[in-house]
């Protein structure tokens, strides 16, 4: 019984965090200048965030890679226009990356 209970509790805890990440990620997105170039469902200067999520679905290490791109900027991944570095902490970049990857 214990062997079944512990994994179930861990799974329940992980699932309960998902809505918190979504709410925090969306609020953080709205509080930063991200929306000047990105939209959830429509390409603007940068790609639509749901396209970023689709491209990275199932990719191992996608959250860490995306968080690094958010914090440090990137170029050549989505076309000729580079994404500049953003004034976010490591934790904020991680929250944003996880939120983006949760989009459908």
C-alpha positions in Angstrom: 0.0 0.0 0.0 2.8 2.4 0.9 4.5 1.7 -2.5 1.3 2.9 -4.2 0.5 5.8 -1.9 3.8 7.7 -2.2 3.8 7.9 -6.1 0.1 8.9 -6.0 0.8 11.7 -3.6 3.7 12.9 -5.7 1.6 12.8 -8.9 -1.2 14.7 -7.1 1.2 17.4 -6.0 2.7 17.8 -9.4 -0.7 18.1 -11.0 -1.9 20.6 -8.5 1.0 22.9 -9.4 0.1 23.1 -13.1 -2.7 25.7 -12.7 -0.4 27.8 -10.5 2.3 27.8 -13.2 -0.2 28.7 -15.8 -1.6 31.6 -13.8 1.9 32.8 -12.7 3.3 32.5 -16.3 0.5 34.4 -17.9 0.7 37.2 -15.3 4.4 37.4 -15.7 4.1 37.5 -19.5 1.7 40.4 -19.2 4.0 42.2 -16.8 7.0 42.0 -19.1 7.5 43.5 -22.5 7.1 40.1 -24.1 3.7 41.0 -25.6 5.4 43.7 -27.7 6.7 41.0 -30.0 4.7 37.8 -29.1 1.1 36.8 -28.9 -0.3 33.5 -27.7 -2.0 32.5 -31.0 -0.8 34.9 -33.7 2.6 35.6 -35.2 3.8 39.1 -34.6 7.4 40.2 -34.7 8.2 36.8 -33.1 6.4 33.5 -33.4 3.0 32.8 -31.7 3.7 31.2 -28.4 1.5 28.2 -29.1 3.7 27.5 -32.2 6.7 27.6 -29.9 5.0 25.1 -27.6 4.1 22.8 -30.5 7.6 22.9 -31.9 9.1 22.0 -28.5 6.4 19.4 -27.5 8.1 16.3 -26.3 11.6 17.7 -26.7 13.9 16.8 -23.8 15.3 19.8 -22.1 13.0 22.2 -23.9 12.1 24.2 -20.8 15.8 24.9 -20.0 16.6 25.8 -23.6 13.6 28.1 -23.9 14.3 29.7 -20.5 17.9 30.4 -21.6 16.6 32.0 -24.9 14.1 34.1 -22.9 16.8 35.4 -20.5 19.8 35.7 -22.9 18.1 36.3 -26.3 18.4 34.2 -29.4 18.7 34.5 -33.2 18.1 32.3 -36.2 15.5 30.0 -34.6 12.4 31.6 -36.0 13.7 33.8 -38.8 16.1 36.7 -39.3 14.8 38.9 -36.5 16.8 38.2 -33.3 15.1 38.2 -29.9 17.0 40.5 -27.5 17.9 39.4 -24.0 15.1 40.1 -21.4 15.4 41.6 -18.0 14.2 38.5 -16.2 15.6 36.4 -13.4 16.5 32.8 -13.9 13.3 31.9 -12.0 11.1 34.2 -14.1 12.6 32.8 -17.3 11.8 29.3 -16.0 8.2 30.2 -15.2 7.7 31.8 -18.6 9.3 28.8 -20.4 7.1 26.3 -18.5 4.0 28.5 -19.2 4.8 28.8 -22.9 5.3 25.0 -23.1 1.9 24.4 -21.4 0.1 26.3 -24.2 -1.8 24.4 -26.9 
